[in-house]
Amino acid sequence: MAGSARMKIDHSDEPVRLFQSDFLEFFTRISPVVVLMIWVPAVVFFVWRSAIQVALPVDDPVRAGASWLQIPVGMLLGMFMWTLTEYMVHRFVFHYHARTAGLQKIFFMFHGVHHYQPQCKTRLVMPPVVSIPLAALFYGLFYLITAGLLGMPQWTAPLFSGFITGYLAYDMTHYATHHLPMRSGVLKALKRNHMLHHYKTPEQRFGVSSMIWDHVFGTAVREKV
């Protein structure tokens, strides 16, 4: 079960197999470099798309009230929205306590395998076979809200670029907490928080790139003085 305190831990370097098929197994392993190669251009594209819209003449209907200010504001808001998404998905999806054997296997593949092998380098970031469909889903949701409900389509691209930037920060931070030295300041606190999540309090400390929502929703752990 994902996140169970009773789950044994395997520190071996060889990833445990999730599928008998070599083809399917290939898609379960991913390098953080591949994540950067896919999503950094995506962030740049949506920022560029926003800038192109703002650069249009004021009377151009495609500009639709867009301004330069909305790019940094939209990105910051999108990054903030990611921190909440990260917390909610980690707590309520990845650590869902499935009751049937079939669902337990599914959630083990999602996240339980990471708690079983927390130092496995090829299963620390989200594989594109999962992240790309999820990104498409979130983009559609952003467009539905900004363009469909609010009538402000100019906000879709900057919000989404910030959201993806937040996701990148999460994936890279997650990899770093397991394999890079983070010896000072906020980075040290994030690493310690995530290691405690793995080895001491798997049902608490769900934030990885941010600890804000653990404090908001009561899943942070007060340290004894």
N, C-alpha and C positions, 0 to 999 in steps of 0.2 A: 504494500500500500504506500502510495506516494507520501513522503514526509513522516512516516511512522517512526516513533522513537524506538521501536523494537526491531527495525530493519537493520540487518547486519551490514557492515561496510566493507567493500572490497577496494583496496588501494593499488591493485595491479594496473599495469600500463595497457594491457590488452583489453579493448572494449568487449563487453559481453555481447553476444549476438542477440538481436531482437527478431530477426527473420531467418528462416532457412534459405530463402532465396538470396543469392548474392546481389541480384539486381536491386531488390528492395532494401537490402542491408546497406548498400552504397549510399542511399539517400538519408540514412540516419546519422551519418558522420560528416562533419563540416569543420573547416578551418575558419577562424575569425577573419582571416585575410579575404576569404570569399565573401563574407558578409559586408566588409568594407567596399569591395569591388562592385557589389550590387547596389548598395543603398546610399553610398556617398554620391554617386551620379544622380540617383533619384532625388536626393535633397537639392542638389545643384539645379536640376531640371525644374523643380517646382518653384524655387526662388527665381530662376530666370523667367519662368512663365509669369510670375507675379510682376517682375520688373518690366517685362514687355507690355503688360496690360497698363501699368502705371504710366509708361512712356508714351502712350497713345495721346492724341489731342484731347483736350478736355471735353469737346463736344462729340467725341466718338462714342456711340452707344456701347461699344464693347468695353470701354473703360469702366463704365457703370459705377462711377464714384470712387474708383480705386485711388489710393494715395500711397506715397512712399512710406509713411509712418506705419501703415498696416502690415508691412512686411516684417519688421522686427517685432512689433506687438503681436502679430499673428503667430510668429514662430515661438515666441516666449510662451504664449497661451497654449500652443500645441504641445510644447515640451512639458508644461505643467499638467496638461491633460494626460500625457503619457504616464507621468508618475502615478496617477490614480489608476490608470489602466493596468500598469505593471503590478501594483499592489493587489487589485481585485482579481486579476487572472492568476497570480501566484497563490493567493490565499484560497480562492473559491473554485478554481478550475484545477490547477496543478496539485493542490492538496485536498481535492475532493475524496472523501472516504467512500469508495464504491463498495457495494454490498455483494455483487455477483462476481463470479470468477472471470467472466468475459470482460466486464468493465474494469476490473482490477488490472487485467493485462493491458488494456488500452491506456489507463492512466499511469501504469508503470512505464510504458513506452514514452508517454508525454513527459513525465518528470520523475517518476519513481526510480528510473535507472540512474538518474543523476545523483539521487541520494544514496543509491547503492554503490555507485562508482563516482564519488565527488571530484576526483582528480583526473578523470578521463578527459584528455585534451580535445578530443574530437566530438564530444557531446556537451560542450559548455555554451555553445551559441545555437540559436534557432536555425534549423536547416531551411533552405529556401523553399523546399516543397511544402513547408508549413507557413513560413513568413510571407511569401508572395500572395497566396490566397487570402490570408488575414489582412494584409495591407490593402488589397483590392476591396475587401469588405469594409474596412474602416474608411477608405476613401469614399466609397459609395455612401456611407453613413454621414460623413462630413458634408458631402455635396447635397444630400437630402435635407440636412438641417440648414446649412447656410444658404443654398440656392432655393430649395423647395419651400421650406418653412419660414425662413427669415427674409428671403428675397435679397440676399447679399452674396452672390456667387464669387465676388472678388476676394472673399475671405477663405475660400476653399483651399487654394494652393498654399498660402503662407501657413495656415493652420496645419495642413498635412505635412509640409516640409518640417515644421517644428516637431510634430508628432514622430516622424521618422528619425529626426535628430535625437529625440529622447530615447527611442528604441535602440539606436546605435550606441548611445551612452550606456544604456542598460546592458547590452550584450558585451560591450568592451569592458565595462566595469566588472561584470560577472566573470569574464575570463581572467581579468587581472586579479580579482580577489582569490582565485584558486592558484594562480601560477606566477604572479609578479609580486615583488616586494612593495608594500605600501606602508611606509614607516612613519608618516607624519600627517598631522592635520585631518582633514575630512576623509582622505583616502584611507588612512589607518583606521578610522572609525568605521568606515564602510566595510573594510575587510574583516575587522573583528566582529562586526554585527552579523555578517553573512556566515562566518565560520561558526559562530555560536548558534545560528539557525540550523546549520548542518549537524553539529556535534552535541548540542545541549538542549536547544528549544526548537525542534522542528515545526511546532504548531504556533510559533510566534516569530517575530522579526522577519516579516515577509518582504520588506523593502530591500532592494538590491542597490539601485542607483540613488535612492533617496529613502530616508527614514521618517519622512514627514507623516505619512499616513498610518504608520504603526502607532505613532503618538496620538493621532486623531481618533483611531478606532480601537485603541486600548490593547494592541498586540506588541507594544514595546515592553521591554523588561527593565524595571528599575534596578540599577546596580546597588548592591549593598555597600555602604560606606564603612 
